[in-house]
Amino acid sequence: MYTINPDNFGHTDYVQILPEPGHHWIRNSLPDIDETEPLLISAVIPCLNEEQTLGICINKAMESFNRRGVKGEVIVGDNGSSDKSVEIAKSLGARVVHQSTKGYGAAISSAAQAARGKYIIMADADDSYDWSQLDCFIDTLESGADFVMGNRFVGGIEPGAMPPLHRYLGNPVLSGIARWLYNSPVGDFHCGMRAFTREAFQKIAARSPGMEFASEMIINAHRAGLDIREVPIKLYPDKRNRPPHLRSFRDGWRHLCLLIAHAPDVLYLVPGFSLMTIGIIGLVLLAGGPIEVSGYYFGIHFVALATMATLIGLMSILLGMLAKVAIAIYHPVPGGRVVPWLKRTHPLEWLVFSGAFLAILGFSADLLLAFQWIFIGGSMEQSVHAVFVISTLCIAGVFMVLTGFVLKLLLDNLRNLSPDLLMEGPVS
């Protein structure tokens, strides 16, 4: 067992690891690991100038391995520390993976990619998560789970461990939005302590370099059809004397943008089909002129609304298809219906031909109306409803043609895709 000398907290000199009375000094609590030997656990710790608390976390993880009687390793994903974090990690027997790309996600990705354990457990280096309590994660993985999330709101949050803004607004709101967008059972979307199999990490293939990496992991885990479970954990105040790297509004906004951008069904397709259906019904009913239903008059203002609904709906559907393919390029996994259907059919041809047909039909009708007004005469007000319908056909047709070519570019990219989705770093 080791204790950390509290007199060193708040200073930049080397964190002193002291043996408790009656114990002799040893470099770490695990024997040197044969790199060919199979490991059960890889503990991954992201690090950027964490000399005050990194040693605590490493020792707790190693003691947890010993107590359970399993073979494990600690991997520190260093993100360019300028203090003595790297020296501390090496002195305690941890492996260090250097990642020059800045960000929490980049550090986690590089360290996890270098992991040799069957299971990977990740948590922060500030001792706010208890690295000595790994059993619940290991047991859940051993029972068949692919991905295990900690839940701080169920396990308990110590006083001062989480700012009120995060505890009562940020985390609940973002987690609620995520559960709604992805039909997810995860109650604490942004818990930093989580575990997964090495195969699951390859399938998740999260690539965000920043804090939003945490959300992307769960989104991609759902897309990959992984078995996701939760365990209660306790959150403690971190032991550092400096502010955390997290920036509430900047990182919260990035999380929100990522959650929304990766949910095209809710953002584009469902609203798009609803709007377009309502708009087309309105245009059909009002194409010939104003109508009256049960004493209610529906005139030019309603045909304008129907036009707007139809066009916004169509654009949402087409943008949703583009988003689906873009996400499939970013995170290619089997399954789904829209992208495989687009790959089997010929979307360029049917979008270009049907769009061109609608556009030509609309422009032809517009020319006929123009000739009628010029050479025959008559009131323009009598055909204003028809103009709205014709303009809708023209705009919709042109947008379909242009979208078809963009969709072809994305589908060609998807068919030829063979990327390495995970960031790597040199291991020292």
C-alpha positions in Angstrom: 0.0 0.0 0.0 1.1 3.5 -0.7 0.1 7.0 0.5 0.7 10.3 -1.1 2.6 12.9 0.9 0.0 15.7 1.3 2.7 18.3 1.8 3.5 18.0 -1.9 0.0 19.0 -3.0 0.1 22.4 -4.7 3.8 22.2 -5.7 5.4 21.4 -9.0 8.1 19.3 -7.6 8.0 15.5 -7.8 5.0 13.9 -6.1 6.6 11.7 -3.4 5.2 8.2 -3.1 5.8 7.0 0.4 5.4 3.4 1.7 3.3 3.0 4.8 5.1 2.1 8.0 6.2 -1.5 8.0 6.4 -1.8 4.2 9.5 -1.7 2.1 9.8 0.6 -0.9 9.1 -1.1 -4.3 8.7 0.5 -7.7 5.1 -0.7 -8.2 2.7 -3.3 -6.9 2.9 -5.4 -10.0 5.7 -7.5 -11.4 7.2 -6.6 -14.7 4.8 -7.7 -17.4 5.8 -9.9 -20.3 4.5 -8.2 -23.4 3.6 -11.6 -24.9 1.6 -12.6 -21.8 -2.2 -12.2 -22.1 -3.8 -9.6 -19.9 -7.3 -9.3 -18.5 -7.4 -5.6 -17.8 -6.0 -2.5 -19.3 -6.5 0.7 -17.2 -6.5 3.7 -19.4 -5.8 7.1 -17.9 -5.7 10.4 -19.9 -3.2 12.8 -18.7 -2.2 16.4 -19.1 -0.1 17.8 -16.2 -1.6 15.5 -13.5 1.5 15.0 -11.3 -0.5 15.7 -8.1 -2.9 12.8 -8.5 -1.7 10.5 -11.3 0.3 8.4 -8.9 -2.7 7.9 -6.7 -4.7 6.6 -9.6 -2.0 4.3 -10.9 -1.4 2.7 -7.5 -5.1 2.2 -6.9 -5.6 0.5 -10.2 -2.6 -1.8 -9.6 -3.8 -2.7 -6.1 -7.2 -3.5 -7.6 -5.6 -6.0 -10.0 -3.7 -7.6 -7.1 -6.7 -7.8 -4.9 -8.7 -9.5 -7.6 -5.8 -11.7 -8.6 -5.8 -10.7 -12.3 -3.1 -9.6 -14.7 -3.4 -6.1 -15.8 -1.6 -3.0 -17.0 -1.9 0.7 -16.6 -1.6 2.9 -19.8 -1.3 6.6 -19.5 -2.3 8.6 -22.5 -0.2 11.6 -22.2 -1.3 14.7 -24.1 1.9 16.8 -23.9 2.4 17.1 -20.1 5.1 19.6 -19.1 5.3 18.6 -15.5 6.6 15.3 -14.1 3.5 13.2 -14.9 5.4 11.0 -17.4 8.2 10.3 -15.0 5.8 9.4 -12.3 3.8 7.1 -14.5 7.0 5.2 -15.7 8.4 5.0 -12.2 5.2 3.2 -11.0 5.3 0.7 -13.9 2.7 2.3 -16.2 3.1 2.4 -19.9 3.0 5.9 -21.5 1.5 6.6 -24.9 2.2 10.0 -26.2 -0.5 11.8 -28.3 0.4 15.1 -29.9 -3.2 15.8 -31.0 -4.6 17.8 -28.1 -7.8 16.7 -26.4 -9.4 14.3 -24.0 -10.6 12.0 -26.8 -7.3 12.0 -28.6 -5.5 10.9 -25.4 -8.0 8.2 -24.6 -8.0 6.8 -28.2 -4.2 6.5 -28.4 -3.9 4.8 -25.0 -6.8 2.4 -25.7 -5.5 1.5 -29.1 -2.2 0.4 -27.4 -4.0 -1.6 -24.8 -3.4 -5.4 -24.6 -6.0 -6.3 -22.1 -9.2 -8.2 -22.9 -11.1 -5.5 -21.1 -10.3 -1.7 -21.0 -11.4 0.5 -18.2 -11.0 4.3 -18.5 -11.3 7.1 -15.9 -9.7 10.4 -15.2 -6.4 11.1 -13.5 -7.8 13.5 -10.9 -8.8 10.8 -8.4 -12.5 11.8 -8.7 -13.3 8.2 -9.7 -12.1 5.5 -7.4 -9.7 3.4 -9.4 -9.6 0.8 -6.6 -13.3 -0.1 -7.2 -13.1 -1.9 -10.6 -14.9 -5.1 -9.6 -18.3 -4.0 -10.6 -17.1 -3.1 -14.1 -15.1 -6.4 -14.5 -18.0 -8.5 -13.2 -20.5 -6.8 -15.6 -18.1 -7.4 -18.6 -17.6 -11.0 -17.5 -21.4 -11.5 -17.5 -21.5 -10.7 -21.2 -21.8 -6.9 -21.5 -19.8 -5.1 -24.3 -19.8 -1.7 -22.8 -20.3 -0.7 -19.1 -21.1 2.9 -18.1 -20.8 4.3 -14.5 -23.7 6.2 -13.2 -22.8 8.9 -10.7 -26.3 10.0 -10.0 -27.2 6.5 -8.8 -24.0 5.8 -7.0 -23.7 9.1 -5.3 -22.0 12.5 -5.7 -19.9 13.7 -2.8 -20.2 17.3 -1.7 -18.1 19.5 -3.9 -17.5 16.8 -6.5 -19.6 18.3 -9.2 -20.5 21.9 -9.8 -24.2 22.7 -9.3 -24.4 23.9 -13.0 -23.3 20.4 -14.1 -25.2 18.4 -11.5 -28.6 20.1 -11.9 -28.6 21.5 -15.4 -25.8 20.4 -17.8 -25.6 16.6 -17.2 -29.4 16.0 -16.7 -30.3 18.1 -19.8 -27.7 16.6 -22.1 -28.3 13.1 -20.9 -32.1 13.6 -21.4 -31.6 14.8 -24.9 -29.3 11.9 -25.7 -31.8 9.3 -24.3 -34.5 10.9 -26.4 -32.5 11.1 -29.6 -31.0 7.6 -29.4 -33.6 5.7 -27.4 -30.8 5.0 -24.9 -31.2 3.5 -21.5 -28.0 5.2 -20.3 -28.8 7.5 -17.3 -25.4 9.3 -17.0 -24.2 10.0 -20.6 -21.1 11.9 -19.5 -19.7 9.7 -16.8 -16.0 9.5 -17.3 -15.5 6.1 -15.8 -16.5 3.3 -18.2 -15.3 -0.1 -19.4 -15.5 -2.1 -22.6 -14.1 -5.0 -24.3 -11.2 -4.4 -26.7 -13.4 -5.7 -29.6 -16.1 -3.3 -28.6 -13.7 -0.4 -28.7 -12.8 -1.3 -32.2 -16.5 -1.3 -33.2 -17.2 2.0 -31.4 -14.3 3.7 -33.3 -15.0 7.1 -31.8 -12.8 9.8 -33.4 -13.7 13.1 -31.7 -10.5 14.6 -30.2 -12.2 16.6 -27.5 -14.5 16.0 -24.5 -17.4 15.1 -26.8 -15.5 11.9 -27.4 -17.5 10.6 -24.4 -20.8 11.1 -26.1 -19.6 9.8 -29.4 -18.6 6.5 -27.7 -22.1 5.8 -26.5 -23.7 6.9 -29.8 -21.5 4.6 -31.8 -22.0 1.8 -29.3 -25.7 2.0 -30.0 -25.2 2.1 -33.7 -22.9 -1.0 -33.5 -25.6 -2.8 -31.5 -23.4 -3.4 -28.5 -24.8 -4.6 -25.1 -24.6 -1.5 -22.9 -25.1 -1.6 -19.2 -24.7 0.7 -16.2 -23.3 0.3 -12.7 -23.5 2.7 -9.9 -20.3 4.5 -8.9 -19.5 7.3 -6.5 -17.9 10.6 -7.6 -15.4 12.3 -5.3 -14.0 15.8 -5.3 -10.8 15.8 -7.4 -7.5 16.2 -5.5 -5.9 18.8 -7.7 -5.4 22.5 -6.7 -6.2 23.8 -10.2 -9.3 24.1 -12.3 -10.2 21.1 -14.5 -9.5 21.0 -18.2 -13.3 20.9 -18.8 -14.9 24.2 -20.0 -18.6 24.0 -19.2 -20.2 26.0 -22.0 -17.6 25.3 -24.7 -17.6 21.5 -24.1 -21.3 21.4 -23.4 -22.0 23.0 -26.8 -19.7 20.5 -28.5 -21.6 17.6 -26.8 -24.9 19.0 -27.9 -23.8 19.6 -31.5 -22.5 16.1 -31.8 -25.6 14.6 -30.2 -27.9 16.4 -32.7 -25.7 16.0 -35.8 -25.6 12.2 -35.3 -29.3 11.9 -35.1 -30.6 12.4 -38.7 -33.8 10.4 -38.1 -35.0 12.8 -35.5 -33.4 15.9 -36.9 -34.2 15.5 -40.6 -36.2 12.5 -41.7 -39.2 12.3 -39.3 -39.9 16.1 -39.4 -39.2 16.2 -43.1 -41.7 13.5 -44.0 -44.3 15.1 -41.7 -43.9 18.6 -43.2 -43.8 17.4 -46.8 -46.9 15.3 -46.4 -48.8 18.2 -44.8 -47.5 20.6 -47.5 -48.4 18.4 -50.5 -51.9 17.9 -49.1 -52.3 21.7 -48.8 -51.0 22.3 -52.3 -53.3 19.7 -53.8 -56.3 21.2 -52.1 -55.4 24.9 -52.8 -53.9 24.6 -56.3 -57.2 25.6 -58.0 -57.8 28.6 -55.7 -59.1 29.5 -52.3 -61.5 27.0 -50.5 -63.8 27.2 -47.6 -64.2 24.4 -45.1 -66.9 24.6 -42.3 -66.9 28.4 -42.6 -63.1 28.7 -42.5 -61.5 30.5 -45.5 -58.2 29.1 -46.8 -56.6 31.4 -49.3 -53.2 32.6 -50.5 -51.6 32.7 -47.1 -52.3 29.0 -46.6 -51.0 28.0 -50.1 -47.8 29.9 -49.2 -47.5 27.9 -45.9 -48.1 24.7 -47.9 -45.3 25.6 -50.3 -43.0 26.4 -47.4 -43.8 23.1 -45.6 -43.3 21.1 -48.8 -40.0 22.5 -49.7 -38.6 22.4 -46.1 -39.8 18.9 -45.8 -38.2 17.8 -49.0 -34.9 19.5 -48.2 -34.9 17.9 -44.8 -35.4 14.4 -46.3 -32.7 14.9 -48.8 -30.3 16.4 -46.2 -31.2 13.5 -43.9 -30.1 11.0 -46.6 -26.8 12.8 -47.1 -26.3 12.9 -43.3 -27.0 9.1 -43.1 -24.3 8.4 -45.7 -21.9 10.8 -44.1 -22.3 9.1 -40.7 -21.8 5.7 -42.4 -18.5 7.0 -43.9 -17.5 8.4 -40.5 -18.5 5.2 -38.6 -19.1 2.3 -40.9 -21.1 -0.5 -39.2 -23.4 -3.2 -40.6 -27.1 -2.8 -40.2 -29.6 0.0 -40.8 -32.0 0.4 -43.7 -31.6 3.7 -45.5 -27.9 3.5 -46.4 -28.0 -0.2 -47.6 -31.0 0.7 -49.7 -29.2 3.7 -51.2 -26.2 1.5 -52.0 -28.4 -1.1 -53.7 -30.5 1.3 -55.8 -29.4 4.1 -58.2 -30.2 7.3 -56.3 -28.3 9.5 -58.7 -30.5 8.4 -61.6 -33.8 8.6 -59.9 -33.1 11.9 -58.2 -31.7 13.5 -61.4 -34.4 12.1 -63.7 -37.4 12.7 -61.3 -36.0 16.1 -60.3 -35.4 17.1 -63.9 -39.0 16.0 -64.8 -40.5 18.2 -62.0 -38.3 21.2 -62.9 -39.1 21.0 -66.6 -42.8 20.5 -65.8 -42.8 23.6 -63.5 -40.8 25.8 -65.9 -43.1 24.8 -68.8 -46.2 25.6 -66.8 -44.6 28.9 -65.8 -44.0 29.7 -69.5 -47.6 28.9 -70.4 -48.9 31.2 -67.7 -46.6 33.9 -68.8 -47.8 33.6 -72.4 -51.4 33.6 -71.2 -50.9 36.8 -69.3 -49.0 38.5 -72.2 -51.0 37.5 -75.2 -54.4 36.6 -73.9 -54.7 38.8 -70.8 -56.8 38.2 -67.8 -56.4 38.7 -64.1 -53.1 37.4 -62.6 -54.8 37.0 -59.2 -56.9 34.1 -60.5 -53.8 32.0 -61.2 -51.7 33.0 -58.2 -52.3 29.7 -56.4 -51.1 27.8 -59.5 -48.0 29.9 -59.5 -47.2 28.7 -55.9 -47.6 25.1 -57.0 -45.5 25.6 -60.1 -42.7 27.4 -58.2 -42.7 24.5 -55.7 -42.2 22.0 -58.5 -39.3 24.1 -60.0 -37.4 24.5 -56.7 -38.0 20.9 -55.6 -36.8 19.6 -58.9 -33.6 21.6 -59.0 -32.7 20.7 -55.4 -33.3 17.0 -56.2 -30.9 17.1 -59.2 -28.2 18.9 -57.2 -28.6 16.6 -54.2 -28.3 13.5 -56.5 -24.7 14.4 -57.5 -23.7 15.2 -53.9 -25.2 11.8 -52.8 -23.2 10.0 -55.5 -19.9 11.5 -54.2 -20.7 10.3 -50.7 -21.8 6.8 -51.8 -18.7 6.4 -53.9 -16.6 7.4 -50.9 -18.5 4.9 -48.8 -18.0 2.0 -51.2 -14.3 2.7 -51.4 -13.8 3.3 -47.7 -11.0 1.5 -45.8 -9.9 3.9 -43.0 -8.1 3.4 -39.8 -10.7 4.9 -37.5 -8.6 5.1 -34.3 -5.8 7.6 -33.5 -2.5 6.0 -32.6 0.5 7.3 -30.7 4.0 6.0 -30.1 4.3 3.9 -27.0 7.3 4.6 -24.7 
